[in-house]
């Protein structure tokens, strides 16, 4: 009982010392910690479903993804120092002939030279869709600015006014766009690349 009485006197004494007789509530001191609002991270991937009307923003999204995948392929072979089966699978996921043959040739020649001309590491080519020349649900022909400079140490000539032909391709999961590059560059005279077949 004495213990109870001592506790009661102690609590009463503390209450009287902190705010006077009968004070039962006090204002809490202001907080010094900042409130942080955490936004959920988005896991949605950009949609590559072919729209009813193929427009420049859609084509730009496709091209940026394809040329990023091309940069990933270049970084892969640069790190391995030799073309391998994985490089071939990566290239086949983003290119169709004649662009596929050209990509294999360029990377093969650079591998033979020890990648002395490549940046460390190779970057992604820069591409900007300028005009849609023709568009169907399975083929798109674009006039674009194409710059492979970020993949190399020395400046490379940009290809303004390059023609890029995209064709539908079933290449998931390596290429989520559903499109592959069949041609990219300046067509040879007499070669009509500006017509979807």
C-alpha positions in Angstrom: 0.0 0.0 0.0 2.9 2.3 0.8 4.2 1.7 -2.7 0.9 2.7 -4.3 0.8 5.9 -2.3 4.4 6.8 -3.2 3.6 6.3 -6.9 0.4 8.4 -6.6 2.3 11.2 -4.9 5.1 11.0 -7.5 2.7 11.3 -10.4 0.8 14.1 -8.8 4.0 16.0 -8.1 5.1 15.6 -11.7 1.7 16.9 -13.0 1.9 19.9 -10.8 5.4 20.7 -11.9 4.6 20.6 -15.6 1.6 22.8 -15.9 -0.1 23.6 -12.6 -2.7 22.0 -10.6 -5.4 20.0 -12.5 -3.6 20.1 -15.9 -4.4 16.9 -17.6 -3.5 17.7 -21.2 -0.6 19.5 -22.8 0.1 20.6 -26.4 2.7 18.3 -28.0 5.8 20.0 -29.2 6.0 20.7 -32.9 7.4 17.8 -34.9 10.9 18.2 -36.4 10.6 15.3 -38.8 9.5 15.8 -42.3 6.6 13.8 -43.7 7.6 11.8 -46.8 5.0 10.7 -49.2 6.1 7.6 -51.1 4.6 7.2 -54.5 4.2 3.7 -55.8 6.6 2.9 -58.6 5.1 2.3 -62.0 5.7 -1.1 -63.5 3.7 -0.5 -66.7 5.5 -0.9 -69.9 4.9 1.3 -72.9 2.2 -0.1 -75.2 3.4 -1.3 -78.6 0.0 -2.4 -79.7 -0.5 -1.2 -83.3 -2.9 1.8 -83.1 -5.7 2.3 -85.6 -3.7 5.2 -86.9 0.1 4.9 -86.8 1.5 8.3 -85.8 4.9 9.8 -85.2 4.8 9.4 -81.4 4.1 5.7 -81.7 6.8 5.2 -84.3 9.3 7.2 -82.2 8.6 5.0 -79.2 9.2 1.9 -81.3 12.4 3.3 -82.8 13.8 4.4 -79.5 13.2 0.9 -78.0 14.7 -0.9 -81.1 17.8 1.3 -81.1 18.2 0.9 -77.4 18.1 -2.9 -77.9 20.7 -2.4 -80.7 22.9 -0.6 -78.2 22.4 -3.5 -75.7 23.6 -5.9 -78.5 26.6 -3.7 -79.2 27.5 -3.5 -75.4 27.1 -7.3 -75.2 29.5 -8.1 -78.0 31.9 -5.4 -76.8 32.1 -7.0 -73.4 32.5 -10.5 -74.9 34.9 -9.3 -77.6 33.6 -11.9 -80.0 30.2 -12.5 -81.7 28.3 -15.3 -80.1 24.9 -17.1 -80.2 23.4 -14.5 -77.8 24.4 -11.6 -80.0 22.9 -13.4 -83.0 19.6 -13.9 -81.1 19.6 -10.2 -80.0 20.2 -9.0 -83.6 17.6 -11.4 -85.1 15.1 -9.9 -82.6 15.5 -6.4 -83.9 16.6 -6.7 -87.5 15.5 -8.4 -90.7 17.4 -8.6 -93.9 19.1 -6.6 -95.3 19.6 -4.7 -92.0 20.4 -7.9 -90.2 23.2 -8.8 -92.6 24.6 -5.2 -92.3 24.6 -5.3 -88.4 26.4 -8.7 -88.4 28.9 -7.4 -90.9 29.6 -4.2 -88.9 29.9 -6.0 -85.5 32.0 -8.8 -87.0 34.5 -6.4 -88.6 34.8 -4.4 -85.4 35.3 -7.6 -83.4 38.1 -8.6 -85.8 39.7 -5.2 -85.1 39.4 -5.6 -81.3 36.7 -2.9 -81.1 39.3 -0.2 -81.3 36.8 2.2 -82.8 34.0 1.5 -80.3 33.3 3.8 -77.3 33.8 2.2 -73.9 31.0 1.3 -73.5 29.1 1.7 -76.8 26.1 4.0 -76.4 22.7 3.8 -78.1 22.3 5.2 -81.6 20.2 8.4 -81.6 17.1 8.2 -83.8 14.4 10.8 -84.5 11.3 10.0 -86.6 10.7 12.9 -88.9 8.0 11.8 -91.3 5.9 8.7 -91.9 6.1 7.9 -95.6 3.8 4.9 -95.6 2.1 2.9 -92.8 0.1 -0.3 -92.8 -0.5 -2.6 -89.8 2.5 -4.7 -90.9 4.9 -2.2 -92.5 6.0 1.4 -91.7 8.4 3.4 -93.8 9.9 6.4 -92.0 12.2 9.3 -92.9 14.4 9.7 -89.8 17.6 11.2 -88.5 19.9 8.4 -87.5 23.2 8.9 -85.6 25.3 5.9 -84.6 27.9 8.3 -83.1 27.4 7.3 -79.5 28.6 3.8 -80.2 32.0 5.0 -81.5 35.0 6.9 -80.1 35.3 9.1 -83.2 32.5 11.2 -84.6 30.5 9.3 -87.2 28.6 10.9 -90.0 24.9 11.3 -89.1 22.3 10.0 -91.5 19.8 12.8 -91.8 17.1 11.8 -94.2 17.7 8.1 -93.5 14.9 5.8 -94.6 13.9 3.2 -92.1 11.6 0.3 -93.0 9.9 -1.5 -90.1 8.1 -4.8 -90.5 6.1 -6.8 -88.0 8.1 -9.4 -86.1 7.2 -11.9 -83.5 10.3 -11.6 -81.4 9.2 -11.5 -77.8 10.7 -11.4 -75.1 13.9 -9.9 -76.6 12.0 -7.2 -78.5 8.7 -6.1 -76.9 7.8 -3.8 -79.8 6.6 -6.4 -82.3 8.6 -4.6 -85.0 11.9 -5.2 -86.6 14.1 -3.0 -88.8 14.3 -4.4 -92.3 16.3 -1.4 -93.8 18.0 1.7 -92.3 20.1 4.1 -94.3 20.1 5.8 -97.6 18.7 3.5 -100.3 20.8 2.7 -103.4 19.6 4.5 -106.5 17.0 2.3 -108.2 16.1 0.5 -105.0 12.6 1.6 -104.1 12.5 1.1 -100.3 9.6 3.6 -100.0 6.9 1.0 -100.8 5.5 -1.5 -98.3 5.0 -4.8 -100.0 
